[in-house]
Amino acid sequence: MSAENPLFQPLVRHFFRENTFRPTIVGLVFRYDHTQKMYLIVHQTARYFPADPERPRWQFPQGGIDLGESLESSLMRELGEELPGICIDDLQILEPVFHYDEIEDPTNPTNHGFRCGKAYIFSLIRHLGKRPFSVAKQELEDYRWVNFVEAVKCFNVGLRIEKARMLIDALHKAETYLDRMVV
């Protein structure tokens, strides 16, 4: 499954050196159910948002990148932490650095000391398996496979507008890319 991007390590090193944005890997995972594209979204646990525990927070699987960690290693670690039982052999990285965005939010405690916010590096990944998997209950409450319209609805319900917009932009880019691709 190796698909390393030469820009990945210098970008991550820059964030650590300058202490600006916390580098975050995002797995934009999709599969085909017959001819329909379905995207994997996950629901974060309320412990991350104690002030508003009832608000739904659906997003793509994601997590912080460690200094020196490869793109593939960070993706597999995060997917394995959040979705135990996902079979790594069922994943095919199509575009290692598919989309990039930053959200400035210097007061967010999940920045882990980075002073500006988070930098999101999206990888486009095809899921080829059919087996269900579980979620790590300490991080996630659930996962779903949803189509484009359902994903947009989920993102617009509980997320801050900047994050919802970023996820929808990446999703739209994936739709366009995949529509041009031969399955």
matplotlib code that plots the C-alpha trace (Angstrom):
import matplotlib.pyplot as plt

x = [0.0, 3.0, 2.3, 4.6, 4.5, 7.9, 6.2, 4.8, 7.9, 9.2, 5.7, 5.3, 8.9, 8.1, 5.0, 7.0, 10.0, 7.9, 5.3, 2.5, -0.1, -0.6, -0.3, -3.3, -3.8, -7.4, -8.4, -11.0, -12.0, -14.6, -16.0, -18.4, -21.8, -22.8, -22.3, -22.8, -19.8, -20.0, -17.8, -16.6, -17.5, -17.0, -18.8, -16.5, -17.3, -18.8, -15.7, -13.9, -16.7, -17.9, -19.6, -21.9, -22.1, -25.4, -24.2, -23.4, -19.9, -19.5, -16.3, -13.7, -11.3, -8.3, -5.6, -2.3, 0.9, 4.0, 7.3, 9.2, 6.2, 5.5, 2.2, 1.3, 2.3, 0.2, -2.8, -2.6, -2.0, -5.0, -7.3, -6.2, -6.7, -10.1, -11.4, -9.9, -10.5, -10.2, -8.1, -5.1, -4.9, -8.3, -7.1, -5.6, -4.2, -5.1, -3.8, -1.5, -1.8, -5.2, -6.3, -4.8, -6.3, -5.6, -8.0, -6.7, -7.9, -5.1, -7.2, -8.3, -6.9, -6.6, -3.8, -1.4, 0.8, 0.9, 0.2, -2.0, -4.4, -4.4, -3.2, -5.2, -3.6, -6.2, -5.4, -7.9, -8.2, -10.3, -11.7, -11.9, -13.2, -16.7, -16.2, -17.6, -15.2, -15.7, -14.9, -12.6, -15.1, -12.7, -12.4, -15.5, -19.2, -20.0, -19.1, -21.3, -20.9, -22.8, -23.2, -22.2, -25.6, -25.7, -22.1, -22.8, -25.8, -23.9, -21.0, -23.4, -25.2, -22.6, -19.3, -18.0, -18.6, -14.9, -14.5, -17.7, -16.7, -13.2, -14.7, -17.3, -14.6, -12.5, -15.6, -16.5, -12.9, -13.1, -16.4, -15.0, -11.8, -13.6, -16.1, -13.2, -11.6, -12.2, -13.5]
y = [0.0, 2.3, 5.7, 8.3, 11.9, 13.8, 17.0, 15.3, 15.1, 18.7, 20.1, 18.2, 19.2, 22.8, 22.8, 21.3, 23.6, 26.8, 25.5, 27.0, 24.5, 21.0, 18.6, 16.4, 13.5, 12.9, 9.7, 10.4, 6.8, 5.7, 2.5, 1.6, 0.0, -1.1, 2.1, 4.6, 6.1, 5.8, 7.7, 6.7, 9.2, 8.9, 10.4, 11.7, 11.0, 13.8, 13.7, 15.9, 18.5, 18.5, 22.0, 20.6, 16.8, 16.4, 18.1, 15.5, 15.7, 13.6, 13.9, 11.9, 9.8, 12.0, 12.6, 14.2, 13.3, 12.6, 14.2, 11.8, 9.6, 8.7, 9.6, 5.9, 5.2, 8.1, 7.1, 3.4, 4.4, 6.7, 4.4, 1.5, 3.6, 4.8, 1.8, -1.4, -4.3, -2.4, -4.6, -2.5, -4.9, -3.7, -0.1, 1.4, 4.9, 6.6, 10.1, 10.4, 14.3, 14.8, 18.0, 20.5, 23.1, 25.1, 26.3, 29.0, 28.4, 29.3, 28.6, 25.1, 22.7, 19.9, 21.9, 20.4, 23.5, 24.5, 28.2, 28.8, 26.0, 22.8, 21.9, 19.2, 16.8, 14.7, 11.3, 9.7, 6.0, 3.3, 0.7, -2.7, -4.9, -5.9, -6.8, -4.5, -3.1, -1.6, 1.8, 2.7, 3.8, 6.1, 8.2, 7.5, 6.7, 5.3, 5.2, 5.2, 4.8, 7.7, 9.1, 12.7, 14.3, 12.5, 13.4, 17.1, 17.0, 15.4, 17.9, 20.9, 19.8, 19.8, 21.2, 24.7, 26.4, 26.5, 22.8, 21.8, 23.9, 22.3, 18.8, 19.6, 21.1, 18.0, 15.8, 17.8, 17.4, 13.7, 13.4, 15.2, 13.2, 9.9, 10.7, 11.1, 7.9, 4.5, 2.1]
z = [0.0, 0.0, -1.4, 0.1, -1.1, -1.2, 0.1, 3.2, 5.5, 4.7, 5.4, 8.7, 9.8, 9.0, 11.3, 14.2, 13.7, 13.5, 16.1, 14.0, 12.9, 14.4, 11.4, 11.2, 8.8, 7.4, 5.8, 3.1, 2.8, 0.2, -1.3, -4.0, -3.1, -6.6, -8.5, -5.7, -3.9, -0.1, 2.3, 5.7, 8.4, 12.2, 15.2, 17.9, 21.5, 23.7, 26.0, 23.4, 23.7, 27.4, 27.0, 24.3, 24.6, 22.7, 19.5, 16.8, 15.3, 12.2, 10.3, 8.4, 10.5, 11.5, 14.0, 14.8, 12.9, 14.9, 14.0, 11.8, 11.0, 7.4, 5.7, 5.5, 9.1, 10.4, 8.3, 9.4, 13.1, 13.2, 11.3, 13.5, 16.7, 15.8, 13.9, 15.4, 13.1, 9.9, 7.6, 6.3, 3.3, 2.3, 1.9, -1.3, -1.1, -4.4, -3.6, -0.6, -0.4, -2.0, -0.3, 2.2, 4.4, 7.6, 10.3, 12.6, 16.1, 18.6, 21.7, 20.8, 23.4, 20.8, 19.1, 21.7, 22.0, 18.4, 18.4, 15.3, 14.8, 12.7, 9.2, 7.6, 5.1, 3.3, 1.8, -0.6, 0.2, -1.4, 0.9, -0.9, 1.9, 2.9, 6.5, 9.2, 11.8, 15.3, 16.7, 19.6, 22.2, 23.9, 20.7, 18.6, 19.2, 15.8, 12.1, 8.9, 5.2, 3.6, 0.2, -0.8, 0.2, 3.6, 4.4, 3.7, 5.9, 8.7, 8.5, 8.5, 11.7, 14.5, 13.3, 13.3, 9.9, 9.0, 9.6, 7.8, 4.8, 4.7, 4.8, 2.2, -0.1, 0.2, -0.4, -3.5, -4.8, -4.2, -6.0, -9.0, -9.0, -8.7, -11.4, -13.8, -12.7, -14.2, -11.5]

ax = plt.figure().add_subplot(projection="3d")
ax.plot(x, y, z, "-o")
ax.set_aspect("equal")
plt.show()
